[in-house]
Amino acid sequence: MGSAVDAEMGSRVSGPDNETLVEEVGVAVLNQPFFANGNVASAGGRLASRYLAIWTIARLDGIQSAQNGLH
């Protein structure tokens, strides 16, 4: 259901859930686990929380801090 809300808001979404519904309202469905545009990011799959955490660290404290968080 979240992807349908994202679609109504004009966001790009990824993942197989509700893919047909999202495409019907004219939103491109991306076949990738992570997408960010400006201050908005979306992730899916087993590593979604890690992708979003590292992206947040990079945005707030820089790439070097994000890289340190990976190790």
N, C-alpha and C positions, 0 to 999 in steps of 0.2 A: 504494500500500500504506500510506503514511503516514496517509491519511485514515481507513483502516480501523482503524488503531491508535488514532488520535485518537477515533474513534467508540466504541471499546471503553472508553476512558478517560472518556467522557462529555463530550468537547469538541465545540464546534460547528466545522464545517469549511466551506470554500468551494471551489468549482471543480467541473468536470465529471468528473474522474477518480474512478472508483469511487462515483459518486453513488448509484446504485441500491443497492449494498452498504451504504453508510452509512445510507441511509434505511430499509433493512430492519431495522437494529438500533435504529431509533427516534430517530436524531439528525437534527435539522433542518439542512438544507444551505442555506447562505446564498449568495445570488447577489450577492456583493460582493468586491472585491479585497483588503480588509483588515478584520480583526476583532480587537478587543482586549477583554479582560475582566480587570481587575485586573493581575496581573503576567504574564499569558499573552497572547500575540498570535500571529496566523496571517495569512499573506499569500500571494497567488498571482499569477501573471502576470509580465509583463516587468519591472514595477516593484516586485516583492515585496521585493527586498533594500533598495531605497530606502525603502519604507514602514516596514520593520522597523528600519532604521537611524535614521530620523527619530523614530520612536516611542520607541526606546531613548534617544536623546539627550534627548527631551522628558521622559521618566521620570527620567533621572539628573540632568539639568542645567537643566531648565525649558523652557517653551514658547519663550521668546525665543532660546535657543541653537538649538532645533530650527528655528525660522524663519530664523535666520542660516545654518543648514546647507543650506537650500533655495536660497539665492541664490549 
